[in-house]
Amino acid sequence: DLLNRPWAALAPILCQSMAALRVARIIGHVLPSTCASQDFDKTAGPRAAGEITPTHKGESELRAELAAAYRIVAHLGWDDGIQNHLTVRIPGTSNQYLINSYGMGFEEVTASSLVKIDHDGNVLEAGSVAGSVNVAGFNIHGAVHKARPDALCVMHTHENNCAAVASMKCGFLPGLSQHGLLCGEVPIHKYGPTTGPHGENECANMAKALGATSRALLLENHGVLVIGESIPEAMMRLWYITKACQIQVLAVSGPLGVAGVNTVDNPRMRAGFAEGGLNFFKSVGHAEFAHHCRVVDRVNPGYNDLS
């Protein structure tokens, strides 16, 4: 029916649709809990992003969220055997955080199995499985947590496309996709070993490359690292930069390479997207994370063994 109407008659409908999109942009939180049940809770209703107040979560809640995040990453296929790590700082501390027990696959992590360590890798609580921690894990994450007080959560993966883009001579192309635009300019850190005699210095340099304001860092010949003021924020940022890298790998795989793709080069538009992305990840991250949790609850439940 719409196809048969004159364009003048369609104008009010298009205006209504655009207004609906503007409203959708401010929807922030659709569930009261980020560790969601299997079914979408319609009774909770939406809330405007501007009305969301910071939630101060306890250790048990953060353990459940972080365990869910590990299983989400595994479900998405972004894990790398027993390597890589996701960490969260313990509330009320400046030098204690939770990390996976080394040897467990991401799909196996539970809230109780997470190990509590300090910035120097000392095990403070071994968790329910084993207090084994990967040296590279606490070197990288300890350095970032120490350098960035706003990094409640740090996520690091070796996802194929992120490692590929991090190693391209053209670097990350933020103007290539909406996902990239929302991530903004992403610095790239030259490769260096994160263990051995120079491992700690290398990880300190990695944190320095992230800087005081960036929330994502591509690691040349290595992977990607993101941070967030919450686990959902970090998870959503990881999703967007990974999708942006997937799109870039596909786009430059044609015969003309980088020369064959169009990018958004308007500086004001790019700056606006990057600034908007910060608010977008913070406000919508909780709803996005709740969706991922519902998926994991269906396919791989049991991560929250504390309740």
Stockholm file with secondary structure:
# STOCKHOLM 1.0

chainA/1-307         DLLNRPWAALAPILCQSMAALRVARIIGHVLPSTCASQDFDKTAGPRAAGEITPTHKGESELRAELAAAYRIVAHLGWDDGIQNHLTVRIPGTSNQYLINSYGMGFEEVTASSLVKIDHDGNVLEAGSVAGSVNVAGFNIHGAVHKARPDALCVMHTHENNCAAVASMKCGFLPGLSQHGLLCGEVPIHKYGPTTGPHGENECANMAKALGATSRALLLENHGVLVIGESIPEAMMRLWYITKACQIQVLAVSGPLGVAGVNTVDNPRMRAGFAEGGLNFFKSVGHAEFAHHCRVVDRVNPGYNDLS
#=GR chainA/1-307 SS CGGGSCHHHHHHHHHHHHHHHHHHHTBCCCCSCSSCCSSCCGGGCCCBGGGCCCCCCCHHHHHHHHHHHHHHHHHHTCCBTTBCEEEEECTTCSSEEEECCTTCCGGGCCTTTCEEEETTCCEEECCSSCCCCCHHHHHHHHHHHHHCTTCSEEEEECCHHHHHHHTCTTCCCGGGSHHHHHHCCCCEECCCCSSSTTHHHHHHHHHHHHTTTCCEEEETTTEEEEEESSHHHHHHHHHHHHHHHHHHHHHTTSTTGGGGCCCCCCHHHHHHHHHHHHHHHHHHHHHHHHHHHHHHHHHSCCCCCCC
#=GC SS_cons         CGGGSCHHHHHHHHHHHHHHHHHHHTBCCCCSCSSCCSSCCGGGCCCBGGGCCCCCCCHHHHHHHHHHHHHHHHHHTCCBTTBCEEEEECTTCSSEEEECCTTCCGGGCCTTTCEEEETTCCEEECCSSCCCCCHHHHHHHHHHHHHCTTCSEEEEECCHHHHHHHTCTTCCCGGGSHHHHHHCCCCEECCCCSSSTTHHHHHHHHHHHHTTTCCEEEETTTEEEEEESSHHHHHHHHHHHHHHHHHHHHHTTSTTGGGGCCCCCCHHHHHHHHHHHHHHHHHHHHHHHHHHHHHHHHHSCCCCCCC
//
